[in-house]
């Protein structure tokens, strides 16, 4: 059985009680780690994983640990499945990437991530047999115009929310999703941010699904290579 | 009206597995299958919303 140190996040070296995982500190920074058997990660089912699948359980635990740290200190979440070759490796990583990691922690400090998704409303069903050709064309035109307006509305929501966040990012859109945005928002601006979502969705007749607050998962696009 | 929905598993995996800082180099133990999972999840998530 091979063992390693699963690394959840980089944070500042403070006393945080995590009931399991612990902190390896080095010059004011710390790696949040726990000993793992690497076999736990073999053969994970990723194709439409069920709620109780091993991948889902491991990912939820990973998220719980990151959040527990995030309650106290800024975090730089590490990607799922980051396993280090022992304490020496952890210290080497923290030593080699100290400045970079510190800068990233400063960048996300006092901010939380919010997810905002806007979907197109499903059009009301129509009895096509009851429509004349002209009425059908008029209905199609009207629906295309409406869809266009909703798309423009979603884009304006993204612009408005970007103005109220420190950073923002959009995912690719698929299906009926018109906006799949993530926003890194200063905690003191959150009320304003949510009020803006409220106001815009009401004004534009859109429905927004909001997730969060999240640790800044979508805003730590950094690779610590060859540490 | 905005809805505060409970985060779905897709939202969670999108962040935990697909995002976050990456560590490479000889400090890391390669996990059999995890690189593959990342790649395949990326493919899966393109259908749901990958990086723009």
Contacts between the chains, C-beta under 8 A, distances in Angstrom:
chain1	res1	chain2	res2	distance
A	2	B	29	7.7
A	4	B	29	4.5
A	7	B	23	7.0
A	10	B	21	7.2
A	38	B	29	6.4
A	38	B	31	5.7
A	38	B	32	7.9
A	41	B	31	4.6
A	41	B	32	7.7
A	41	B	33	6.4
A	41	B	34	5.5
A	42	B	31	7.7
A	42	B	32	5.7
A	42	B	33	5.5
A	43	B	33	6.2
A	44	B	33	6.3
A	44	B	34	7.6
A	44	B	37	5.7
A	46	B	37	4.7
A	46	B	40	5.4
A	46	B	41	5.2
A	46	B	44	6.7
A	47	B	40	7.2
A	47	B	44	6.8
A	48	B	44	7.7
A	49	B	9	6.9
A	49	B	13	7.2
A	51	B	9	5.9
A	55	B	13	7.4
A	55	B	17	7.9
A	55	B	37	7.5
A	56	B	9	5.6
A	56	B	12	7.9
A	56	B	13	7.6
A	59	B	9	8.0
A	59	B	12	5.8
A	59	B	13	5.6
A	59	B	16	4.5
A	59	B	17	6.1
A	60	B	12	6.6
A	62	B	16	5.2
A	63	B	12	6.0
A	63	B	15	7.6
A	63	B	16	5.3
A	66	B	16	7.9
A	76	B	21	5.4
A	77	B	15	7.9
A	77	B	16	7.7
A	77	B	19	7.4
A	77	B	20	4.2
A	77	B	21	6.8
A	78	B	20	5.4
A	78	B	21	5.2
A	78	B	22	7.7
A	78	B	23	6.2
A	79	B	16	7.9
A	79	B	17	7.1
A	79	B	18	7.9
A	79	B	19	7.1
A	79	B	20	4.1
A	79	B	21	6.6
A	79	B	22	5.2
A	79	B	23	7.8
A	79	B	38	7.6
A	80	B	16	4.9
A	80	B	17	4.3
A	80	B	20	7.2
A	80	B	34	7.6
A	81	B	17	7.7
A	81	B	31	5.3
A	81	B	34	3.8
A	81	B	37	7.3
A	81	B	38	7.5
A	82	B	22	7.7
A	82	B	23	5.2
A	82	B	28	6.6
A	83	B	28	6.7
A	83	B	29	4.5
A	83	B	31	5.9
A	84	B	23	7.6
A	84	B	27	5.5
A	84	B	28	6.1
A	84	B	29	6.8
A	85	B	26	7.5
A	85	B	27	6.0
A	85	B	28	7.0
A	85	B	29	5.3
A	89	B	26	7.9
A	89	B	27	3.8
A	89	B	28	7.6
A	90	B	27	7.4
A	92	B	27	5.6
A	93	B	23	6.5
A	93	B	27	4.9
A	104	B	21	7.5
A	115	B	7	7.7
A	115	B	11	6.2
A	169	B	52	7.5
A	170	B	52	5.0
A	171	B	14	7.6
A	171	B	48	8.0
A	171	B	49	3.4
A	171	B	50	6.3
A	171	B	51	6.8
A	171	B	52	6.3
A	172	B	46	6.4
A	172	B	49	5.4
A	172	B	50	5.1
A	172	B	51	7.0
A	172	B	52	5.4
A	173	B	49	6.7
A	174	B	46	7.5
A	174	B	47	5.5
A	174	B	48	6.1
A	174	B	49	6.1
A	177	B	49	6.7
A	180	B	49	4.4
A	194	B	2	7.2
A	197	B	2	5.0
A	198	B	1	7.2
A	198	B	2	6.0
A	201	B	1	6.7
A	201	B	2	5.9
A	202	B	1	7.0
A	207	B	1	7.2
A	207	B	2	7.8
A	207	B	3	6.9
A	208	B	2	4.5
A	208	B	3	7.1
A	209	B	2	7.7
A	209	B	3	5.4
A	209	B	5	5.0
A	210	B	2	5.2
A	210	B	3	6.7
A	210	B	4	5.3
A	210	B	5	7.0
A	211	B	4	7.9
A	211	B	5	6.4
A	211	B	7	4.6
A	211	B	8	7.9
A	211	B	11	5.3
A	212	B	7	7.9
A	214	B	7	7.7
A	214	B	15	6.3
A	217	B	15	3.7
A	217	B	16	6.9
A	217	B	19	4.4
A	217	B	20	5.5
A	218	B	15	6.4
A	218	B	19	5.2
A	220	B	19	7.2
A	220	B	20	5.9
A	220	B	21	4.8
A	221	B	19	7.6
A	221	B	21	7.8
A	222	B	21	4.7
A	222	B	22	7.4
A	223	B	21	7.2
A	223	B	22	4.5
A	223	B	23	7.8
A	223	B	24	6.4
A	224	B	21	6.4
A	224	B	22	7.0
A	224	B	23	4.8
A	224	B	24	7.0
A	224	B	25	7.6
A	225	B	24	4.4
A	225	B	25	5.8
A	226	B	24	6.7
A	226	B	25	4.2
A	226	B	26	7.8
A	227	B	23	6.8
A	227	B	24	7.9
A	227	B	25	4.9
A	227	B	27	5.2
